Each structure stands twice: as C-alpha cells, then as structure tokens.
Amino acid sequence: MITLLIFWGSYIGGSIMALFRNPAYAFAVYQAIYFLYPQQRWWRHMVPNFSYSFTTVVLMAVVLLVYFKRHNKNKLLASPHFRWMYFVGAAYFAATFWAFVPHLHNIALTYFIKLIIIMSIAYKLIDSHERLKIALYGYIFGSWYISYLTFQVGRNAGDRVQGIGTVDSPESNGIAAAIAPALMFCLYYFWTSEKLVKKGIFVLAGAFIANGLVLINSRGAFLAVVVGAAYFMFHMFFSSFQRKFQKATVIAICLGGLAGAAVIVDASFIERIKTMQNTEVDKSKETGATRIEFWKAAFQMSLDHPAGAGYRTFNILADFYIPHDINTGGHRARAVHSTWFEVLTEMGYHGLLFFILMLWACYKGNKKARAVLRRQNKVDAYFLVFAIEASLITYLVAVTFLNRSRAEILYWLVLFCAVAYNIYYLKNKDADNVSNRTSGNRAITHPT
C-alpha cells in the first residue's frame, strides 16, 4: 500500500503540479518513474500496464509548449555542455556505418537519441534556481526509493542485492552508482536547510541511501562516495567564502557520518571492501583486478578500430584480445567494465574526445558560475555548484569500473551542470559586468 501511494502520488500529484504550479515538476515525475520502474516491480500487477515514462516525456513537452514564450530565451546551443553532448550523439550515430551488429547498435542509438532529446527539453524547463531545486529533490527522492526497496528486499544474492535495478541499470553495481551521487545533495541540503524538519528529511534520505549502498556491496560506489564527499567537504572547509559556523558544520557532518557508518556497515561489507587492496591479476580466477586485463585489451582493440565499432564492440571481440591464459569467469564475451574504454571501443577516439570535452565543459562552466556567485555574495548557490560538481565526480569514479556511457544518471548530472551554468552564469554575467564597472571594483578570483 505504501509503495502504491508513493507511485500514484508521484505520478498523478507531480503531473498536476507540473501543469498548474511549476513546469519543472514534469522532469521530477520523469525522474520518479525512472526509479520506480513500475513495469518490473513486484507491485506491477496492481497498476495499469502502459509506458509511464513515455507519458511523462509527453507531459514535459506539453508544459514546455504551454510555457514556450517564457522558456524561449533558454537557448540550448548557448550551453557548451549540450553542444558537446550533441557531438557525442553524432559520434555514436556515425558508428552505425561500421558497427559489428547494426540492428543492436540502432536500438541503442535510438534510446540514446531519445535521452538527449529528453535532456534538451528538461534544460528548457529548468531555468531558475527554484526549478533546479525541484529537479535535485526529484533525484534525492528517487534514490531514496531505490534504497527503501533495497531495505525491503535485503541481500537476496549471497552478500549482495539483485533485482532492484532500473531500465538502463538492471544489475546491482549500476544502480549503486546511480544513487551514490545523491548523497552529495543530501549533505548540501542538510547543511543549508534552516528548518529542523527539512534537515531531518535529508538525514533520513541520506541514511537510507548509505544503507542501500552497504547492502548492495558495490566497491566502486563506495570508492566514489569517499572521493566525492572528500572533494565537497574539502571545499566547504578550506574555502575563504564561508557561511557562519561552516567549518564547525563540516566537522559535525564528518563525525556524524562516521558514527552512522559504524551503525550500518557490517562484516560482509568490510570483507568486500578489503578486496580492493588486491591489485594483482590472478590468472587462475576472475577478480576485480582482472578488469585491468580488459582495459589493456580494449586499448589494443582501439588501435585496430580507431573509429570505434558500435554497440558492445568489446563484448563481441573480447575473445580475440584478452589473453587466453586469463580466467574471465567462464565466458570470453565480457564487458570492458569501464565507461572510458566503452566509449573508446564503441565511438572511437573522436567519440572519446567529445565525451571528455562534454565533461570538461561541466568543470569550466561550474567554475564560471561560482565566480559570478562569489562576486554576488550568494554563498548557498555557490556551494550548490560544488555539490553538483561533487556528484558528477562521484558518478565518474563509480563508472570508471562500469559500462555506463549512455546512462540516464550521467546525463542528468551533465544537465544539472548545464542548468547551473545557465542560471548562475549566462543569465547573470551581463548584470554582473555592469555592476563591476559601476562600482569600479576589480573582480575577485576565487582560488578554487
């Protein structure tokens, strides 16, 4: 009953809010449906069987048309993030002409183009700080639901949880990577929320997500959270741009996080994390370190196919490049287990360049946005940009060990960076420059 209330409340309630209150709720509904994934949950027989994701995209398009005049100034090509995203899409399209399995590549290409179109619509809808907050809340909510589902299911596959994934992240490592970045936003909103009730909500959401990661037992997601949280906390603590009691808050969050970890971490999780110390490839059995051999094979493959060879190139050709004395777990058609090498083998060197430039645009755009926000003395928005950046870093660390080059969450995070660049930099830079000239003050350059 609770799950059905969550589903119908998100789907119907969010749609009503999108139509009559704020168009950004349309994207929040899309996020909720992505995580709820009603077609594959145990309660699927209790809801009508049709494409909820398609109807939410239609909803996004409808509210965009309704508010078209208001959103027309929100130009997609003004964002370098989207310009490079379109180049990535073009590189994947180009691989169609030399893909090893054209019909499978065309299916993957179709989904990828749909994803890029959906992100473009979302960018047009999310054009203010308030609307960005709605999208981030939607991401936290969806991540909380997956963690709640993980808690309900428990470890049903040895020391791991299986069968809780989404349409593009069906296995456990992928869904762990999908929810890990949400912890950065939980940290941020816990810190900036003034009401205790709100703080409590983000503590609860963060606790569920952290517990979900422990139950899933993903080493990559654990490493990703450590790196992302360290990046965010470092800038919160050492930045010269501070809120009142900011350093003390950072210390309190760290101590609280350690105390919470002591409660939720169990022996199984600790034993799995310990295996990260083993970086030696054991030829007699497959281990985490075996992925190094996959990456070497992918590089050799790229020399023979520099333009890439389409969907799942590595899986198809792996047997020709992985040394035969390496145990790959019983079958030779293996995934490369790295987004970077997935892009290289599927889209080629030019595709990898476009992919990296898209991420570089995120970094440069965030830096420009923070510079404007610092001059305007907007502390909360300034650190929100850091939280978005930390979440993207978290995801990139996690997917270094997974094939997620066309993942929904990756492009959501790029979208958040592009939106932050638009609302904090593009929409403010002219007024900011006028203000600087009027006051005669030299612009402050922030060291970070």
C-alpha positions in Angstrom: 0.0 0.0 0.0 2.8 2.4 0.9 4.5 1.8 -2.5 1.3 2.3 -4.4 0.8 5.6 -2.6 4.3 6.6 -3.5 3.8 5.7 -7.1 0.4 7.4 -7.6 1.3 10.4 -5.5 4.5 10.9 -7.6 2.8 10.3 -11.0 -0.6 12.0 -10.6 0.4 14.5 -8.0 3.6 15.5 -9.8 1.7 15.8 -13.1 -0.8 18.2 -11.6 1.9 20.2 -10.0 3.7 20.4 -13.4 0.6 21.6 -15.2 -0.7 24.1 -12.7 2.2 25.2 -10.5 5.7 24.7 -11.9 6.8 23.0 -15.1 10.0 21.6 -13.5 7.8 19.1 -11.7 7.4 17.4 -15.1 11.0 16.4 -15.1 10.7 15.4 -11.4 7.9 13.0 -12.5 10.2 11.6 -15.2 12.9 11.0 -12.5 10.4 9.3 -10.2 9.2 7.0 -12.9 12.8 6.1 -13.8 13.5 4.9 -10.3 10.1 3.5 -9.5 10.2 1.4 -12.8 6.6 0.1 -12.3 6.9 -2.5 -15.2 9.4 -4.6 -13.3 8.5 -4.2 -9.6 6.6 -6.8 -7.5 3.6 -4.5 -7.5 3.4 -4.2 -11.3 0.1 -6.2 -11.5 -1.5 -3.6 -9.2 -1.1 -0.7 -11.7 -2.2 -0.4 -15.4 0.4 -1.8 -17.8 1.5 1.0 -20.2 4.5 3.2 -20.8 4.6 5.7 -17.9 8.0 7.0 -19.0 6.5 7.9 -22.4 3.6 9.8 -20.9 6.0 11.8 -18.6 8.0 12.8 -21.6 4.8 13.9 -23.3 4.0 15.8 -20.1 7.4 17.6 -20.3 6.7 18.5 -24.0 3.2 19.8 -23.2 4.3 22.0 -20.3 7.2 23.3 -22.5 4.7 24.3 -25.2 2.4 25.9 -22.6 5.3 28.0 -21.2 7.1 28.3 -24.6 7.4 32.1 -24.7 8.9 32.1 -21.2 11.4 29.5 -22.0 12.3 30.6 -25.5 15.3 32.6 -24.2 16.8 29.5 -22.6 19.0 28.6 -25.7 20.4 25.1 -25.9 23.4 26.0 -28.1 24.4 28.7 -25.6 25.5 25.8 -23.4 28.8 24.2 -24.3 27.6 21.1 -22.3 24.9 20.5 -24.9 27.0 21.3 -27.9 29.4 18.6 -26.9 26.6 16.3 -25.9 25.3 16.6 -29.4 28.7 15.8 -30.8 28.8 12.6 -28.6 25.4 11.7 -30.1 26.8 12.3 -33.6 29.8 10.1 -32.9 27.5 7.3 -31.8 25.4 7.8 -34.9 28.5 7.7 -37.1 29.4 4.3 -35.7 26.2 3.0 -37.3 28.0 2.7 -40.6 30.7 0.3 -39.3 29.0 -1.3 -36.3 29.6 -5.0 -36.0 25.9 -5.7 -35.1 24.0 -2.9 -36.8 20.5 -3.8 -35.6 21.6 -3.8 -31.9 23.5 -0.6 -32.4 20.5 1.0 -34.0 18.4 0.1 -31.0 21.0 1.5 -28.6 21.3 4.6 -30.8 17.5 5.2 -30.7 17.5 5.1 -26.9 20.5 7.4 -26.8 18.9 10.0 -29.1 15.7 9.9 -27.1 17.8 10.5 -23.9 19.5 13.5 -25.5 16.2 14.9 -26.6 14.7 14.5 -23.1 17.6 16.2 -21.5 17.2 19.1 -24.0 13.6 19.5 -23.1 14.5 19.4 -19.4 17.1 22.1 -19.9 14.5 24.3 -21.4 12.1 23.7 -18.5 14.6 24.1 -15.6 15.6 27.8 -16.0 15.8 29.1 -12.4 17.2 28.3 -9.0 13.9 27.1 -7.7 13.3 24.8 -10.6 16.8 23.3 -10.3 16.0 22.6 -6.7 12.9 20.7 -7.7 15.0 18.5 -10.1 17.5 17.8 -7.4 14.8 17.0 -4.9 13.4 14.6 -7.5 16.8 12.9 -7.8 17.1 12.5 -4.0 13.5 11.1 -3.8 14.2 8.5 -6.5 17.4 7.5 -4.9 15.7 7.2 -1.5 13.0 4.9 -3.1 15.7 2.5 -4.5 17.3 2.4 -1.1 14.0 1.8 0.6 13.4 -1.0 -1.9 16.8 -2.4 -1.2 16.0 -2.4 2.5 12.7 -4.3 1.8 14.4 -6.9 -0.4 17.5 -7.4 1.7 20.5 -9.4 0.4 18.9 -11.9 -1.9 22.0 -13.0 -3.8 24.7 -14.0 -1.3 26.2 -10.9 0.1 24.5 -8.6 -2.4 21.1 -7.3 -3.5 19.9 -8.1 -7.0 16.7 -7.4 -8.9 16.2 -3.7 -7.8 17.6 -2.0 -10.9 16.1 0.3 -13.4 15.5 0.1 -17.2 19.1 1.0 -18.0 20.8 -0.1 -14.8 19.4 -3.6 -14.2 22.4 -5.0 -12.2 23.4 -4.0 -8.7 26.7 -2.2 -9.4 24.9 0.1 -11.9 22.1 1.0 -9.5 24.6 1.6 -6.7 26.4 4.1 -9.0 23.1 5.7 -9.8 22.2 6.5 -6.3 25.6 7.3 -4.8 25.8 10.9 -6.2 22.5 11.7 -4.4 24.4 11.6 -1.1 26.2 14.8 -2.1 22.9 16.6 -2.4 21.7 15.2 0.9 24.8 16.6 2.5 24.3 20.0 0.9 20.6 20.4 1.7 21.1 19.2 5.3 23.7 21.9 5.7 21.7 24.7 4.0 18.2 23.9 5.3 17.1 26.2 8.1 14.2 24.2 9.4 14.9 21.1 11.6 12.1 19.1 9.8 13.9 19.6 6.5 17.2 18.7 8.0 15.7 15.5 9.4 14.3 14.6 6.0 17.7 14.8 4.3 19.3 12.9 7.2 16.8 10.2 6.8 17.2 10.1 3.0 21.0 10.1 3.3 20.8 7.3 5.9 18.6 5.1 3.6 20.9 5.7 0.6 24.0 4.9 2.5 22.4 1.8 3.9 21.4 0.8 0.4 25.0 1.1 -0.8 26.1 -1.1 2.1 23.5 -3.8 1.3 24.4 -3.7 -2.5 28.1 -4.1 -1.6 29.5 -2.2 -4.5 33.2 -1.4 -4.1 33.1 1.1 -6.9 30.2 3.0 -5.4 32.0 3.0 -2.0 35.2 4.5 -3.5 33.1 7.0 -5.5 31.3 8.3 -2.4 34.6 8.6 -0.5 36.1 10.7 -3.3 33.0 12.8 -4.0 32.4 13.6 -0.3 36.0 14.4 0.3 36.0 16.8 -2.6 32.9 18.6 -1.4 33.9 18.7 2.2 37.4 19.9 1.4 36.0 22.9 -0.5 33.4 23.6 2.3 36.1 23.6 4.9 39.0 25.4 3.2 37.2 27.9 1.1 37.6 31.5 2.1 33.9 32.0 1.2 32.1 30.9 4.3 28.7 30.8 5.9 28.5 31.2 9.7 29.8 28.1 11.6 30.6 26.5 8.2 33.8 24.8 9.4 32.2 23.5 12.5 29.3 22.1 10.5 31.8 20.3 8.2 33.4 18.7 11.3 30.0 17.7 12.7 28.9 16.2 9.4 32.1 14.1 9.2 31.7 12.9 12.8 28.1 12.1 12.2 28.9 10.3 9.0 31.5 8.2 10.7 29.1 7.4 13.6 26.4 6.4 11.1 28.8 4.2 9.1 29.7 2.4 12.3 26.0 1.5 12.7 25.1 0.4 9.1 28.4 -1.2 8.0 28.6 -5.0 8.6 31.2 -7.7 8.3 30.2 -8.6 4.8 30.7 -5.1 3.5 34.0 -4.8 5.2 35.3 -8.0 3.8 34.3 -7.0 0.3 35.9 -3.6 0.6 39.1 -5.3 1.8 39.3 -7.0 -1.6 40.1 -3.6 -3.2 43.6 -3.9 -1.8 44.3 -6.8 -4.1 45.5 -5.3 -7.4 47.4 -8.3 -8.6 45.8 -10.2 -11.5 45.2 -13.8 -10.6 45.2 -15.7 -13.9 43.6 -18.8 -12.3 40.3 -16.9 -11.4 38.4 -13.8 -12.1 38.8 -10.9 -9.5 38.3 -7.2 -9.6 41.9 -6.8 -10.8 41.1 -8.8 -13.9 39.5 -5.7 -15.3 43.0 -4.3 -15.8 43.4 -7.0 -18.4 40.1 -6.0 -20.0 41.3 -2.4 -20.2 44.6 -3.4 -21.8 42.7 -5.5 -24.4 40.3 -2.5 -25.1 43.3 -0.3 -25.8 44.7 -2.9 -28.3 41.3 -3.2 -29.8 41.1 0.6 -30.3 44.3 0.5 -32.3 42.7 -1.8 -34.8 39.3 0.0 -34.7 40.2 3.7 -34.1 36.8 4.9 -35.2 35.0 2.5 -32.9 32.8 -0.3 -34.0 29.4 0.3 -32.4 27.3 -1.1 -29.6 29.1 -3.7 -27.4 32.2 -3.8 -29.6 34.3 -5.1 -26.7 31.9 -7.9 -25.8 31.9 -9.1 -29.4 35.7 -9.0 -29.9 37.0 -9.6 -26.4 38.0 -13.2 -27.1 40.5 -12.1 -29.7 42.2 -9.6 -27.4 42.1 -10.9 -23.8 45.0 -13.4 -23.3 43.7 -16.9 -23.2 45.6 -17.7 -20.0 43.4 -15.1 -18.2 40.4 -16.6 -16.4 37.4 -14.4 -17.3 34.8 -16.2 -15.2 33.8 -18.9 -17.6 32.9 -17.0 -20.7 35.0 -14.8 -23.0 32.4 -12.3 -24.2 32.9 -9.9 -21.4 32.1 -6.2 -20.9 35.1 -3.9 -20.6 33.9 -2.7 -17.2 34.9 0.9 -17.8 32.9 3.8 -19.3 36.0 5.4 -20.7 37.0 2.2 -22.6 33.4 1.6 -23.6 33.3 5.0 -25.3 36.7 4.3 -26.9 35.8 1.0 -28.4 32.2 1.9 -29.4 32.7 5.5 -30.6 36.4 5.7 -31.3 39.0 8.3 -30.4 36.9 11.2 -31.7 34.0 10.0 -29.6 36.1 9.8 -26.5 37.4 13.3 -27.2 33.9 14.7 -27.5 32.9 12.8 -24.3 35.8 14.3 -22.4 35.1 17.8 -23.7 31.5 17.5 -22.6 32.7 16.7 -19.0 35.4 19.5 -19.3 32.5 21.9 -20.2 30.9 20.9 -16.9 34.1 21.8 -15.0 34.7 25.1 -16.8 31.0 26.1 -16.6 30.9 25.3 -12.9 34.0 27.4 -12.3 32.5 30.4 -14.2 29.2 30.1 -12.3 31.0 30.1 -9.0 33.0 33.2 -9.9 29.8 35.1 -10.5 28.1 33.8 -7.4 31.1 34.7 -5.3 31.0 38.3 -6.5 27.3 38.4 -5.8 27.9 37.0 -2.3 25.5 34.1 -2.9 27.0 31.5 -0.6 24.4 28.9 -0.8 24.2 28.8 -4.6 28.0 28.9 -4.7 28.3 25.7 -2.7 25.3 24.1 -4.6 27.5 24.3 -7.7 30.2 22.5 -5.7 27.7 19.9 -4.7 26.7 19.3 -8.3 30.3 19.0 -9.3 31.0 16.6 -6.4 28.0 14.5 -7.5 29.4 14.3 -11.1 32.8 13.3 -9.8 31.2 10.6 -7.6 29.4 9.1 -10.6 32.5 9.3 -12.8 34.6 7.4 -10.2 31.9 4.7 -10.0 31.5 4.3 -13.7 35.3 4.0 -14.2 34.6 0.4 -13.4 31.3 0.0 -15.2 29.8 0.4 -18.7 27.6 3.5 -18.4 28.5 5.8 -21.3 24.8 6.2 -22.2 23.3 6.1 -18.7 20.4 8.3 -17.6 22.1 9.5 -14.4 25.3 10.6 -16.2 23.3 12.9 -18.5 21.1 14.1 -15.6 24.3 15.2 -13.9 25.6 16.9 -17.0 22.1 18.5 -17.3 22.4 19.9 -13.7 25.8 21.4 -14.6 24.4 23.0 -17.7 21.4 24.4 -15.8 23.7 25.8 -13.1 25.9 27.4 -15.9 22.8 28.9 -17.5 21.1 30.3 -14.4 24.1 31.4 -12.4 26.5 32.5 -15.2 24.7 33.2 -18.5 21.7 34.9 -17.0 23.8 37.0 -14.6 27.1 37.8 -16.4 25.8 40.9 -18.1 24.4 42.4 -15.0 27.5 41.3 -13.1 29.8 43.0 -15.5 27.7 46.2 -15.4 27.8 46.1 -11.6 31.6 45.7 -11.6 32.1 48.6 -14.0 29.7 50.8 -11.9 31.4 50.1 -8.6 34.9 50.3 -10.1 35.9 47.2 -8.2 38.1 44.5 -9.7 36.5 41.1 -10.0 37.5 38.7 -7.2 39.1 35.5 -8.5 38.4 32.6 -6.2 41.4 30.2 -5.8 39.2 27.1 -6.1 
